[in-house]
Amino acid sequence: MANHKSAEKRIRQTERRTALNRSRVSRIRTFLKKVEVAIASGDKAAATAAFVLAQPELMRGTTKGVLHKNTVSRKLSRLSSRIKALG
């Protein structure tokens, strides 16, 4: 355990931040899963609609420091190409 007041505070801050980041990542995964399900069903319109909703959520993950920018770009690019291939 922490021996200093500042270390105890850091532990509290880390716990709060970890909980917040986990909820953000979980939310992002939910949006990605909706896109994946729409792609698997073969419905291009639904996949596009889900993708449009997922895009800002992923980018928000980047700005909040949960995901790396290149990771988000790669995911969006691959999803986009899979949606284009549906038609």
N, C-alpha and C positions, 0 to 999 in steps of 0.2 A: 504494500500500500504506500501511498504518498506520505512523505514526511514533512513537506512544506505546504503552506497555505496555497501558494501559487500552483503547485503540482496538483493539489486537490481540485482547484478551480479548472485546471486543464482537463482533468478526468471528467468533470461535469460537462464541460463544453464539448469534449469529444463524444460523450454519450449522446448528447442532443444532436450534434452534427451527424453522427452515424445513423441515428434513427431517421433524420430528415433525408439523408442521402439514400438510404435503403428504400424509403417510400418513393423517392423520385425515380430510382432505377426500376422499381416494381411498376410504377405508372408507365414508364417508357416501354417495358416489356409487354404490358397489356396492350398498348397501342400497336406494337410490332406484331403481336400475336393476332390481332384483328386483321391486319394486312395479310399475314400469312394464311389465315383461314380463308379470306376472300380470294387469294390467289389459288389456293388448293381447290376451291369450289369452281374455279374457272370463270367467275363473274368479273369481267373487266371493269364494269361500272362501279361495283361495290369495292373492288380492289383499289381503284383510283380514288374513290371517296375516302376510304380508310387511310390511304397513303397521304392524302392532303391533310388529314387530321393528325397523322403521326409525325409529319415533317416538323412543324413548329415545336412539338413536344421533344423530339430528339435534339433539335437545335438548342432548346432551353436547357437540356442536360449538359450541353457543351458550355453554355455561358455560366451555369452554376458549378461547373468543375467536376461533374459526376462522370462524364465521358469525354474522351479525347476528340478533338475536332476531326481528325482524319478517320477515326473509327466511325463517327456519325456519317461523314461523307461517303465512306465505303458502303455502309449499310444502306443509305438512301440510294446510292447509285445501283447497287445490286437489286434492290427491290424494284426500282424504276425500270430496269432492263427486263426483269421478270414480268412486270405488268405489261410492258410493251409487247412482249412475246406472246401474250395471251390471245390477242385479237385474231 
